[in-house]
Amino acid sequence: MQWLLRKCRRCGRYTLRRDACPVCGGPVAVPHPPRFSPDNRFIKYRYELQKKLGLIPP
């Protein structure tokens, strides 16, 4: 399934364009989180990265 909705990283508005925000010209990204699976073998690395970046308390 393809995600159609994009969110501007600069102004926070939502758009369907894939290249840039039509309002401010900023970069756009997919606002949806990645799918979760308990069998994911990379969850350990994602957790360590989030901990290193300070997104998760130690």
C-alpha distance matrix in Angstrom:
0.0 3.8 6.6 9.3 12.1 14.5 17.7 21.0 22.6 26.0 26.3 23.5 22.3 18.9 17.8 15.3 17.0 15.8 19.3 21.5 22.4 24.3 26.8 28.0 26.4 25.1 22.1 18.7 16.1 12.9 14.6 12.3 13.8 12.3 11.7 15.1 16.5 20.3 20.3 19.0 21.9 21.4 21.8 25.5 25.1 22.8 25.4 28.2 26.7 26.2 29.7 31.2 29.7 31.2 28.1 29.3 33.0 34.9
3.8 0.0 3.8 6.2 9.2 11.3 14.8 17.8 19.6 22.9 23.3 20.7 19.4 16.0 14.6 11.9 13.4 12.0 15.5 17.8 18.8 20.7 23.3 24.5 22.7 21.5 18.6 15.3 13.0 10.2 12.5 11.1 13.2 12.3 12.8 16.5 18.5 22.3 22.4 20.6 23.1 22.0 22.5 26.1 25.1 22.6 25.4 28.0 26.1 25.5 29.2 30.3 28.5 30.2 27.2 28.8 32.6 34.7
6.6 3.8 0.0 3.8 5.8 7.9 11.2 14.5 16.4 19.7 19.8 17.0 15.8 12.4 11.5 9.5 11.3 10.4 14.0 15.6 16.1 18.1 20.4 21.5 20.2 18.8 16.1 12.5 10.3 7.1 9.0 8.1 10.9 11.1 12.3 16.0 18.6 22.3 23.0 21.0 23.6 22.1 22.1 25.5 24.5 21.6 24.1 26.8 24.7 23.7 27.4 28.5 26.4 27.8 24.7 26.6 30.3 32.7
9.3 6.2 3.8 0.0 3.8 6.5 10.2 13.2 15.9 18.7 18.4 15.9 14.0 10.4 8.6 6.0 8.3 8.4 12.2 13.6 13.7 15.2 17.7 19.3 18.0 17.3 15.1 11.6 10.5 8.2 10.1 10.3 13.7 14.5 15.9 19.6 22.3 26.0 26.8 24.7 27.3 25.6 25.6 28.9 27.8 24.7 27.2 29.7 27.3 26.2 29.9 30.9 28.4 29.8 26.8 29.0 32.6 35.2
12.1 9.2 5.8 3.8 0.0 3.8 6.9 10.2 13.0 15.7 15.1 12.3 10.5 6.8 6.1 5.2 8.0 8.7 12.1 12.4 11.7 13.4 15.3 16.8 16.1 15.1 13.3 9.6 8.7 6.7 7.5 8.7 12.4 14.2 16.0 19.5 22.6 26.1 27.4 25.2 27.8 25.8 25.3 28.5 27.3 24.0 26.1 28.6 26.1 24.6 28.2 29.2 26.5 27.6 24.5 26.9 30.4 33.2
14.5 11.3 7.9 6.5 3.8 0.0 3.8 6.7 9.4 12.2 12.1 9.7 8.5 5.6 5.3 5.8 7.0 7.0 9.7 9.4 8.9 11.4 13.0 13.9 13.0 11.6 9.6 5.9 5.4 4.8 6.2 8.8 12.1 14.1 16.7 20.0 23.3 26.7 27.8 25.3 27.5 25.0 24.6 27.5 25.9 22.6 24.8 26.9 24.0 22.6 26.3 26.9 23.9 25.2 22.5 25.2 28.6 31.4
17.7 14.8 11.2 10.2 6.9 3.8 0.0 3.8 6.3 8.9 8.6 6.0 5.7 4.4 6.2 8.5 9.3 9.5 11.1 9.6 8.1 11.0 11.5 11.8 11.8 9.7 8.5 5.3 5.4 6.2 5.8 9.4 12.4 15.1 18.0 20.9 24.4 27.4 28.9 26.2 28.3 25.6 24.8 27.4 25.7 22.2 24.0 26.0 23.0 21.3 24.7 25.2 22.0 23.0 20.4 23.3 26.6 29.6
21.0 17.8 14.5 13.2 10.2 6.7 3.8 0.0 3.8 5.5 5.8 4.9 5.4 6.3 7.5 10.3 9.8 10.0 10.2 7.7 5.8 9.2 9.2 8.6 8.6 6.2 5.8 4.3 6.5 8.9 9.0 12.8 15.2 17.8 21.0 23.8 27.3 30.2 31.6 28.7 30.4 27.4 26.7 28.9 26.8 23.5 25.3 26.8 23.5 22.0 25.2 25.3 21.8 23.0 20.8 24.2 27.2 30.1
22.6 19.6 16.4 15.9 13.0 9.4 6.3 3.8 0.0 3.8 6.1 5.7 8.2 9.6 11.3 13.8 13.1 12.5 12.2 9.8 8.8 12.3 11.8 10.1 10.0 6.6 5.9 5.8 6.9 9.8 9.6 13.2 14.8 17.4 20.9 23.2 26.7 29.3 30.7 27.6 29.0 25.8 25.0 26.8 24.6 21.3 23.0 24.1 20.7 19.1 22.3 22.0 18.4 19.7 17.9 21.4 24.3 27.2
26.0 22.9 19.7 18.7 15.7 12.2 8.9 5.5 3.8 0.0 3.8 5.9 8.4 11.0 12.6 15.5 14.6 14.5 13.5 10.3 8.6 11.6 10.1 7.6 8.5 5.5 7.1 8.3 10.4 13.4 13.0 16.8 18.5 21.2 24.6 26.9 30.4 32.9 34.4 31.3 32.6 29.3 28.4 30.0 27.7 24.5 26.0 26.8 23.4 21.8 24.6 24.1 20.4 21.5 20.0 23.7 26.2 29.1
26.3 23.3 19.8 18.4 15.1 12.1 8.6 5.8 6.1 3.8 0.0 3.8 5.7 9.1 11.2 14.7 14.4 15.3 14.8 11.4 8.6 10.6 8.3 7.0 9.3 7.6 9.6 9.8 12.0 14.3 13.3 17.0 19.2 22.3 25.4 27.8 31.4 34.0 35.8 32.9 34.6 31.4 30.3 32.1 30.1 26.7 28.0 29.2 25.9 24.0 26.7 26.6 22.9 23.5 21.7 25.1 27.6 30.8
23.5 20.7 17.0 15.9 12.3 9.7 6.0 4.9 5.7 5.9 3.8 0.0 3.8 6.7 9.7 13.1 13.7 14.5 15.0 12.1 9.4 11.8 10.3 10.0 11.6 9.5 10.2 9.0 10.2 11.7 10.0 13.6 15.9 19.2 22.1 24.4 28.1 30.8 32.7 30.0 31.9 29.0 27.6 29.7 28.1 24.5 25.6 27.3 24.3 22.0 24.9 25.3 21.7 22.1 19.8 23.0 25.7 29.0
22.3 19.4 15.8 14.0 10.5 8.5 5.7 5.4 8.2 8.4 5.7 3.8 0.0 3.8 6.7 10.4 11.4 13.0 13.9 11.2 8.0 9.5 8.3 9.4 11.1 10.1 11.0 9.2 10.8 11.8 10.6 14.1 17.0 20.1 22.8 25.5 29.1 32.0 33.9 31.3 33.5 30.8 29.6 32.0 30.4 26.9 28.2 30.1 27.1 25.0 28.1 28.6 25.1 25.6 23.1 26.1 28.9 32.2
18.9 16.0 12.4 10.4 6.8 5.6 4.4 6.3 9.6 11.0 9.1 6.7 3.8 0.0 3.8 7.2 9.0 10.9 12.7 10.9 8.3 9.7 10.0 11.7 12.4 11.6 11.4 8.6 9.6 9.7 8.9 11.9 15.3 18.1 20.5 23.5 27.0 30.1 31.8 29.4 31.8 29.3 28.4 31.1 29.7 26.1 27.7 29.9 27.1 25.1 28.4 29.2 25.9 26.6 23.8 26.6 29.7 32.9
17.8 14.6 11.5 8.6 6.1 5.3 6.2 7.5 11.3 12.6 11.2 9.7 6.7 3.8 0.0 3.8 5.5 8.1 10.2 9.0 6.9 7.7 9.4 11.5 11.4 11.4 11.0 8.3 9.8 10.1 10.6 13.4 16.9 19.2 21.5 24.8 28.1 31.5 32.8 30.4 32.7 30.3 29.7 32.6 31.0 27.6 29.7 31.8 28.8 27.2 30.7 31.3 28.1 29.2 26.5 29.3 32.6 35.6
15.3 11.9 9.5 6.0 5.2 5.8 8.5 10.3 13.8 15.5 14.7 13.1 10.4 7.2 3.8 0.0 3.8 6.5 9.4 9.6 9.0 9.5 12.2 14.3 13.3 13.5 12.5 9.5 10.5 10.1 11.7 13.6 17.2 18.8 20.8 24.4 27.4 31.0 32.0 29.6 32.0 29.9 29.7 32.7 31.2 28.0 30.3 32.5 29.7 28.4 32.1 32.6 29.7 31.0 28.2 30.9 34.4 37.2
17.0 13.4 11.3 8.3 8.0 7.0 9.3 9.8 13.1 14.6 14.4 13.7 11.4 9.0 5.5 3.8 0.0 3.8 5.9 6.5 7.0 7.7 11.0 12.5 10.8 11.3 10.2 8.1 10.0 10.9 13.1 15.5 18.8 20.1 22.5 26.0 29.0 32.6 33.3 30.6 32.6 30.2 30.4 33.2 31.2 28.3 30.9 32.7 29.6 28.7 32.3 32.4 29.5 31.2 28.7 31.7 35.1 37.8
15.8 12.0 10.4 8.4 8.7 7.0 9.5 10.0 12.5 14.5 15.3 14.5 13.0 10.9 8.1 6.5 3.8 0.0 3.8 6.1 8.2 10.1 13.2 13.8 11.3 11.0 8.8 6.8 8.1 9.2 12.3 14.5 17.3 18.1 20.7 24.2 27.0 30.5 30.9 28.1 29.8 27.3 27.8 30.5 28.4 25.6 28.5 30.1 26.9 26.4 30.1 30.1 27.3 29.3 27.1 30.0 33.5 36.0
19.3 15.5 14.0 12.2 12.1 9.7 11.1 10.2 12.2 13.5 14.8 15.0 13.9 12.7 10.2 9.4 5.9 3.8 0.0 3.8 7.2 9.2 12.3 12.1 8.9 9.0 7.1 6.9 9.3 11.7 14.6 17.2 19.7 20.6 23.5 26.9 29.7 33.1 33.4 30.3 31.6 28.9 29.5 31.9 29.4 26.8 29.7 30.9 27.5 27.2 30.8 30.3 27.4 29.7 27.8 31.0 34.4 36.7
21.5 17.8 15.6 13.6 12.4 9.4 9.6 7.7 9.8 10.3 11.4 12.1 11.2 10.9 9.0 9.6 6.5 6.1 3.8 0.0 3.8 6.3 8.8 8.3 5.3 5.6 5.1 5.7 9.2 12.1 14.2 17.4 20.0 21.5 24.6 27.9 30.9 34.2 34.8 31.7 33.1 30.2 30.4 32.7 30.2 27.4 29.9 31.0 27.6 26.9 30.4 29.8 26.6 28.6 26.8 30.2 33.4 35.9
22.4 18.8 16.1 13.7 11.7 8.9 8.1 5.8 8.8 8.6 8.6 9.4 8.0 8.3 6.9 9.0 7.0 8.2 7.2 3.8 0.0 3.8 5.5 5.8 4.5 5.2 6.3 6.3 9.9 12.4 13.6 17.1 19.9 22.0 25.0 28.2 31.5 34.7 35.7 32.8 34.5 31.5 31.3 33.6 31.4 28.3 30.4 31.8 28.4 27.2 30.6 30.3 26.9 28.4 26.4 29.8 32.9 35.7
24.3 20.7 18.1 15.2 13.4 11.4 11.0 9.2 12.3 11.6 10.6 11.8 9.5 9.7 7.7 9.5 7.7 10.1 9.2 6.3 3.8 0.0 3.8 6.1 5.7 8.2 10.0 10.0 13.4 15.5 16.6 19.9 23.1 25.2 28.0 31.3 34.6 37.9 38.9 36.1 37.9 35.1 34.9 37.3 35.1 32.0 34.1 35.6 32.2 31.0 34.3 34.1 30.6 32.0 30.0 33.4 36.4 39.3
26.8 23.3 20.4 17.7 15.3 13.0 11.5 9.2 11.8 10.1 8.3 10.3 8.3 10.0 9.4 12.2 11.0 13.2 12.3 8.8 5.5 3.8 0.0 3.8 6.0 8.2 10.9 11.3 14.8 17.0 17.3 20.9 23.9 26.4 29.4 32.4 35.8 38.9 40.3 37.5 39.3 36.3 35.8 38.0 35.9 32.6 34.4 35.8 32.4 30.9 34.0 33.7 30.1 31.2 29.3 32.7 35.5 38.6
28.0 24.5 21.5 19.3 16.8 13.9 11.8 8.6 10.1 7.6 7.0 10.0 9.4 11.7 11.5 14.3 12.5 13.8 12.1 8.3 5.8 6.1 3.8 0.0 3.8 5.5 9.1 10.6 14.2 17.0 17.5 21.2 23.8 26.3 29.5 32.3 35.8 38.7 40.0 36.9 38.4 35.3 34.8 36.7 34.3 31.2 33.0 34.0 30.5 29.1 32.1 31.5 27.9 29.1 27.6 31.2 33.8 36.7
26.4 22.7 20.2 18.0 16.1 13.0 11.8 8.6 10.0 8.5 9.3 11.6 11.1 12.4 11.4 13.3 10.8 11.3 8.9 5.3 4.5 5.7 6.0 3.8 0.0 3.8 6.8 8.9 12.7 15.9 17.1 20.7 23.2 25.2 28.5 31.5 34.8 37.8 38.7 35.6 36.9 33.7 33.6 35.6 33.0 30.1 32.2 33.1 29.5 28.6 31.7 30.9 27.5 29.2 27.7 31.3 34.2 36.9
25.1 21.5 18.8 17.3 15.1 11.6 9.7 6.2 6.6 5.5 7.6 9.5 10.1 11.6 11.4 13.5 11.3 11.0 9.0 5.6 5.2 8.2 8.2 5.5 3.8 0.0 3.8 6.5 10.0 13.5 14.6 18.2 20.3 22.3 25.8 28.6 31.9 34.7 35.7 32.5 33.7 30.4 30.2 32.0 29.4 26.5 28.6 29.4 25.8 24.8 27.9 27.1 23.6 25.4 24.0 27.6 30.5 33.1
22.1 18.6 16.1 15.1 13.3 9.6 8.5 5.8 5.9 7.1 9.6 10.2 11.0 11.4 11.0 12.5 10.2 8.8 7.1 5.1 6.3 10.0 10.9 9.1 6.8 3.8 0.0 3.8 6.9 10.6 12.3 15.7 17.5 19.2 22.7 25.5 28.7 31.6 32.4 29.1 30.2 27.0 27.0 28.9 26.3 23.5 25.8 26.7 23.1 22.4 25.7 25.0 21.7 23.8 22.2 25.8 28.9 31.3
18.7 15.3 12.5 11.6 9.6 5.9 5.3 4.3 5.8 8.3 9.8 9.0 9.2 8.6 8.3 9.5 8.1 6.8 6.9 5.7 6.3 10.0 11.3 10.6 8.9 6.5 3.8 0.0 3.8 7.1 9.0 12.3 14.6 16.3 19.6 22.6 25.9 28.9 29.9 26.8 28.3 25.3 25.2 27.5 25.2 22.1 24.5 25.8 22.5 21.5 25.1 24.9 21.7 23.5 21.5 24.7 28.0 30.6
16.1 13.0 10.3 10.5 8.7 5.4 5.4 6.5 6.9 10.4 12.0 10.2 10.8 9.6 9.8 10.5 10.0 8.1 9.3 9.2 9.9 13.4 14.8 14.2 12.7 10.0 6.9 3.8 0.0 3.8 6.1 9.0 11.0 12.5 15.9 18.9 22.1 25.1 26.1 23.0 24.6 21.7 21.5 24.0 21.9 18.7 21.2 22.8 19.6 18.7 22.3 22.4 19.5 21.4 19.0 22.0 25.5 28.0
12.9 10.2 7.1 8.2 6.7 4.8 6.2 8.9 9.8 13.4 14.3 11.7 11.8 9.7 10.1 10.1 10.9 9.2 11.7 12.1 12.4 15.5 17.0 17.0 15.9 13.5 10.6 7.1 3.8 0.0 3.8 5.7 8.2 9.7 12.7 15.9 19.1 22.4 23.4 20.7 22.7 20.2 19.8 22.7 21.1 17.9 20.2 22.4 19.7 18.5 22.2 22.9 20.3 21.8 19.0 21.5 25.2 27.7
14.6 12.5 9.0 10.1 7.5 6.2 5.8 9.0 9.6 13.0 13.3 10.0 10.6 8.9 10.6 11.7 13.1 12.3 14.6 14.2 13.6 16.6 17.3 17.5 17.1 14.6 12.3 9.0 6.1 3.8 0.0 3.8 6.6 9.5 12.3 15.1 18.6 21.6 23.3 20.8 23.1 20.6 19.5 22.3 21.1 17.5 19.3 21.7 19.2 17.4 20.9 22.0 19.2 20.2 17.0 19.4 22.9 25.7
12.3 11.1 8.1 10.3 8.7 8.8 9.4 12.8 13.2 16.8 17.0 13.6 14.1 11.9 13.4 13.6 15.5 14.5 17.2 17.4 17.1 19.9 20.9 21.2 20.7 18.2 15.7 12.3 9.0 5.7 3.8 0.0 3.8 6.5 8.7 11.6 15.2 18.3 20.0 17.8 20.4 18.4 17.2 20.4 19.7 16.2 17.9 20.7 18.8 17.0 20.4 22.1 19.8 20.6 17.2 18.9 22.5 25.2
13.8 13.2 10.9 13.7 12.4 12.1 12.4 15.2 14.8 18.5 19.2 15.9 17.0 15.3 16.9 17.2 18.8 17.3 19.7 20.0 19.9 23.1 23.9 23.8 23.2 20.3 17.5 14.6 11.0 8.2 6.6 3.8 0.0 3.8 6.5 8.6 12.2 15.1 16.9 14.5 17.1 15.0 13.5 16.7 16.2 12.6 14.2 17.2 15.6 13.8 17.2 19.1 17.2 18.0 14.6 15.9 19.6 22.0
12.3 12.3 11.1 14.5 14.2 14.1 15.1 17.8 17.4 21.2 22.3 19.2 20.1 18.1 19.2 18.8 20.1 18.1 20.6 21.5 22.0 25.2 26.4 26.3 25.2 22.3 19.2 16.3 12.5 9.7 9.5 6.5 3.8 0.0 3.8 6.4 9.6 12.7 13.9 11.3 13.9 12.1 11.2 14.7 14.3 11.2 13.4 16.4 15.1 14.1 17.5 19.3 18.0 19.2 16.1 17.0 20.8 22.6
11.7 12.8 12.3 15.9 16.0 16.7 18.0 21.0 20.9 24.6 25.4 22.1 22.8 20.5 21.5 20.8 22.5 20.7 23.5 24.6 25.0 28.0 29.4 29.5 28.5 25.8 22.7 19.6 15.9 12.7 12.3 8.7 6.5 3.8 0.0 3.8 6.6 10.2 11.5 9.8 13.1 12.3 11.3 15.1 15.5 12.9 14.6 18.0 17.4 16.4 19.4 21.6 20.8 21.7 18.5 18.7 22.3 23.9
15.1 16.5 16.0 19.6 19.5 20.0 20.9 23.8 23.2 26.9 27.8 24.4 25.5 23.5 24.8 24.4 26.0 24.2 26.9 27.9 28.2 31.3 32.4 32.3 31.5 28.6 25.5 22.6 18.9 15.9 15.1 11.6 8.6 6.4 3.8 0.0 3.8 6.7 8.8 7.6 11.1 10.8 9.1 12.7 14.0 11.7 12.7 16.2 16.4 15.3 17.9 20.5 20.2 20.7 17.6 17.1 20.4 21.8
16.5 18.5 18.6 22.3 22.6 23.3 24.4 27.3 26.7 30.4 31.4 28.1 29.1 27.0 28.1 27.4 29.0 27.0 29.7 30.9 31.5 34.6 35.8 35.8 34.8 31.9 28.7 25.9 22.1 19.1 18.6 15.2 12.2 9.6 6.6 3.8 0.0 3.8 5.3 5.4 9.1 10.1 8.9 12.3 14.2 12.8 13.7 17.1 17.8 17.3 19.5 22.0 22.3 22.9 20.1 19.2 22.2 23.0
20.3 22.3 22.3 26.0 26.1 26.7 27.4 30.2 29.3 32.9 34.0 30.8 32.0 30.1 31.5 31.0 32.6 30.5 33.1 34.2 34.7 37.9 38.9 38.7 37.8 34.7 31.6 28.9 25.1 22.4 21.6 18.3 15.1 12.7 10.2 6.7 3.8 0.0 3.8 5.5 8.4 10.2 8.4 11.1 13.8 13.1 13.1 16.3 17.9 17.5 18.9 21.7 22.6 22.9 20.4 18.7 21.3 21.7
20.3 22.4 23.0 26.8 27.4 27.8 28.9 31.6 30.7 34.4 35.8 32.7 33.9 31.8 32.8 32.0 33.3 30.9 33.4 34.8 35.7 38.9 40.3 40.0 38.7 35.7 32.4 29.9 26.1 23.4 23.3 20.0 16.9 13.9 11.5 8.8 5.3 3.8 0.0 3.8 6.2 9.0 8.7 11.1 13.6 13.6 14.4 17.0 18.6 18.9 20.4 22.8 23.9 24.7 22.5 21.1 23.7 23.7
19.0 20.6 21.0 24.7 25.2 25.3 26.2 28.7 27.6 31.3 32.9 30.0 31.3 29.4 30.4 29.6 30.6 28.1 30.3 31.7 32.8 36.1 37.5 36.9 35.6 32.5 29.1 26.8 23.0 20.7 20.8 17.8 14.5 11.3 9.8 7.6 5.4 5.5 3.8 0.0 3.8 5.5 5.8 8.7 10.5 10.3 11.8 14.3 15.4 16.0 17.9 19.9 20.8 22.0 19.9 19.0 21.9 22.0
21.9 23.1 23.6 27.3 27.8 27.5 28.3 30.4 29.0 32.6 34.6 31.9 33.5 31.8 32.7 32.0 32.6 29.8 31.6 33.1 34.5 37.9 39.3 38.4 36.9 33.7 30.2 28.3 24.6 22.7 23.1 20.4 17.1 13.9 13.1 11.1 9.1 8.4 6.2 3.8 0.0 3.8 5.7 7.2 8.7 9.9 11.4 13.1 14.5 15.9 17.4 18.9 20.4 21.9 20.4 19.4 22.1 21.5
21.4 22.0 22.1 25.6 25.8 25.0 25.6 27.4 25.8 29.3 31.4 29.0 30.8 29.3 30.3 29.9 30.2 27.3 28.9 30.2 31.5 35.1 36.3 35.3 33.7 30.4 27.0 25.3 21.7 20.2 20.6 18.4 15.0 12.1 12.3 10.8 10.1 10.2 9.0 5.5 3.8 0.0 3.8 5.4 5.5 6.5 8.8 10.2 11.0 12.6 14.5 15.7 16.9 18.7 17.3 16.8 19.7 19.4
21.8 22.5 22.1 25.6 25.3 24.6 24.8 26.7 25.0 28.4 30.3 27.6 29.6 28.4 29.7 29.7 30.4 27.8 29.5 30.4 31.3 34.9 35.8 34.8 33.6 30.2 27.0 25.2 21.5 19.8 19.5 17.2 13.5 11.2 11.3 9.1 8.9 8.4 8.7 5.8 5.7 3.8 0.0 3.8 5.5 5.1 6.0 8.6 9.9 10.5 12.1 14.2 15.3 16.5 14.7 13.7 16.6 16.5
25.5 26.1 25.5 28.9 28.5 27.5 27.4 28.9 26.8 30.0 32.1 29.7 32.0 31.1 32.6 32.7 33.2 30.5 31.9 32.7 33.6 37.3 38.0 36.7 35.6 32.0 28.9 27.5 24.0 22.7 22.3 20.4 16.7 14.7 15.1 12.7 12.3 11.1 11.1 8.7 7.2 5.4 3.8 0.0 3.8 5.5 5.2 6.3 8.8 10.1 10.6 12.4 14.4 15.5 14.6 13.2 15.5 14.6
25.1 25.1 24.5 27.8 27.3 25.9 25.7 26.8 24.6 27.7 30.1 28.1 30.4 29.7 31.0 31.2 31.2 28.4 29.4 30.2 31.4 35.1 35.9 34.3 33.0 29.4 26.3 25.2 21.9 21.1 21.1 19.7 16.2 14.3 15.5 14.0 14.2 13.8 13.6 10.5 8.7 5.5 5.5 3.8 0.0 3.8 5.4 5.1 6.2 8.6 9.8 10.5 12.3 14.3 13.7 13.2 15.8 15.0
22.8 22.6 21.6 24.7 24.0 22.6 22.2 23.5 21.3 24.5 26.7 24.5 26.9 26.1 27.6 28.0 28.3 25.6 26.8 27.4 28.3 32.0 32.6 31.2 30.1 26.5 23.5 22.1 18.7 17.9 17.5 16.2 12.6 11.2 12.9 11.7 12.8 13.1 13.6 10.3 9.9 6.5 5.1 5.5 3.8 0.0 3.8 5.5 5.2 6.2 8.6 9.9 10.6 12.4 11.0 11.0 14.2 14.3
25.4 25.4 24.1 27.2 26.1 24.8 24.0 25.3 23.0 26.0 28.0 25.6 28.2 27.7 29.7 30.3 30.9 28.5 29.7 29.9 30.4 34.1 34.4 33.0 32.2 28.6 25.8 24.5 21.2 20.2 19.3 17.9 14.2 13.4 14.6 12.7 13.7 13.1 14.4 11.8 11.4 8.8 6.0 5.2 5.4 3.8 0.0 3.8 5.5 5.2 6.1 8.6 10.0 10.6 9.4 8.2 11.0 10.9
28.2 28.0 26.8 29.7 28.6 26.9 26.0 26.8 24.1 26.8 29.2 27.3 30.1 29.9 31.8 32.5 32.7 30.1 30.9 31.0 31.8 35.6 35.8 34.0 33.1 29.4 26.7 25.8 22.8 22.4 21.7 20.7 17.2 16.4 18.0 16.2 17.1 16.3 17.0 14.3 13.1 10.2 8.6 6.3 5.1 5.5 3.8 0.0 3.8 5.5 5.1 6.1 8.6 9.9 10.1 9.1 11.2 10.2
26.7 26.1 24.7 27.3 26.1 24.0 23.0 23.5 20.7 23.4 25.9 24.3 27.1 27.1 28.8 29.7 29.6 26.9 27.5 27.6 28.4 32.2 32.4 30.5 29.5 25.8 23.1 22.5 19.6 19.7 19.2 18.8 15.6 15.1 17.4 16.4 17.8 17.9 18.6 15.4 14.5 11.0 9.9 8.8 6.2 5.2 5.5 3.8 0.0 3.8 5.4 5.0 6.2 8.6 8.7 9.3 12.0 11.8
26.2 25.5 23.7 26.2 24.6 22.6 21.3 22.0 19.1 21.8 24.0 22.0 25.0 25.1 27.2 28.4 28.7 26.4 27.2 26.9 27.2 31.0 30.9 29.1 28.6 24.8 22.4 21.5 18.7 18.5 17.4 17.0 13.8 14.1 16.4 15.3 17.3 17.5 18.9 16.0 15.9 12.6 10.5 10.1 8.6 6.2 5.2 5.5 3.8 0.0 3.8 5.4 5.1 6.2 5.2 6.0 9.2 10.1
29.7 29.2 27.4 29.9 28.2 26.3 24.7 25.2 22.3 24.6 26.7 24.9 28.1 28.4 30.7 32.1 32.3 30.1 30.8 30.4 30.6 34.3 34.0 32.1 31.7 27.9 25.7 25.1 22.3 22.2 20.9 20.4 17.2 17.5 19.4 17.9 19.5 18.9 20.4 17.9 17.4 14.5 12.1 10.6 9.8 8.6 6.1 5.1 5.4 3.8 0.0 3.8 5.5 5.1 5.8 4.9 6.7 6.6
31.2 30.3 28.5 30.9 29.2 26.9 25.2 25.3 22.0 24.1 26.6 25.3 28.6 29.2 31.3 32.6 32.4 30.1 30.3 29.8 30.3 34.1 33.7 31.5 30.9 27.1 25.0 24.9 22.4 22.9 22.0 22.1 19.1 19.3 21.6 20.5 22.0 21.7 22.8 19.9 18.9 15.7 14.2 12.4 10.5 9.9 8.6 6.1 5.0 5.4 3.8 0.0 3.8 5.4 7.7 8.2 9.4 8.9
29.7 28.5 26.4 28.4 26.5 23.9 22.0 21.8 18.4 20.4 22.9 21.7 25.1 25.9 28.1 29.7 29.5 27.3 27.4 26.6 26.9 30.6 30.1 27.9 27.5 23.6 21.7 21.7 19.5 20.3 19.2 19.8 17.2 18.0 20.8 20.2 22.3 22.6 23.9 20.8 20.4 16.9 15.3 14.4 12.3 10.6 10.0 8.6 6.2 5.1 5.5 3.8 0.0 3.8 5.6 7.9 9.8 10.6
31.2 30.2 27.8 29.8 27.6 25.2 23.0 23.0 19.7 21.5 23.5 22.1 25.6 26.6 29.2 31.0 31.2 29.3 29.7 28.6 28.4 32.0 31.2 29.1 29.2 25.4 23.8 23.5 21.4 21.8 20.2 20.6 18.0 19.2 21.7 20.7 22.9 22.9 24.7 22.0 21.9 18.7 16.5 15.5 14.3 12.4 10.6 9.9 8.6 6.2 5.1 5.4 3.8 0.0 3.8 5.4 6.5 8.0
28.1 27.2 24.7 26.8 24.5 22.5 20.4 20.8 17.9 20.0 21.7 19.8 23.1 23.8 26.5 28.2 28.7 27.1 27.8 26.8 26.4 30.0 29.3 27.6 27.7 24.0 22.2 21.5 19.0 19.0 17.0 17.2 14.6 16.1 18.5 17.6 20.1 20.4 22.5 19.9 20.4 17.3 14.7 14.6 13.7 11.0 9.4 10.1 8.7 5.2 5.8 7.7 5.6 3.8 0.0 3.8 6.6 9.3
29.3 28.8 26.6 29.0 26.9 25.2 23.3 24.2 21.4 23.7 25.1 23.0 26.1 26.6 29.3 30.9 31.7 30.0 31.0 30.2 29.8 33.4 32.7 31.2 31.3 27.6 25.8 24.7 22.0 21.5 19.4 18.9 15.9 17.0 18.7 17.1 19.2 18.7 21.1 19.0 19.4 16.8 13.7 13.2 13.2 11.0 8.2 9.1 9.3 6.0 4.9 8.2 7.9 5.4 3.8 0.0 3.8 6.4
33.0 32.6 30.3 32.6 30.4 28.6 26.6 27.2 24.3 26.2 27.6 25.7 28.9 29.7 32.6 34.4 35.1 33.5 34.4 33.4 32.9 36.4 35.5 33.8 34.2 30.5 28.9 28.0 25.5 25.2 22.9 22.5 19.6 20.8 22.3 20.4 22.2 21.3 23.7 21.9 22.1 19.7 16.6 15.5 15.8 14.2 11.0 11.2 12.0 9.2 6.7 9.4 9.8 6.5 6.6 3.8 0.0 3.8
34.9 34.7 32.7 35.2 33.2 31.4 29.6 30.1 27.2 29.1 30.8 29.0 32.2 32.9 35.6 37.2 37.8 36.0 36.7 35.9 35.7 39.3 38.6 36.7 36.9 33.1 31.3 30.6 28.0 27.7 25.7 25.2 22.0 22.6 23.9 21.8 23.0 21.7 23.7 22.0 21.5 19.4 16.5 14.6 15.0 14.3 10.9 10.2 11.8 10.1 6.6 8.9 10.6 8.0 9.3 6.4 3.8 0.0
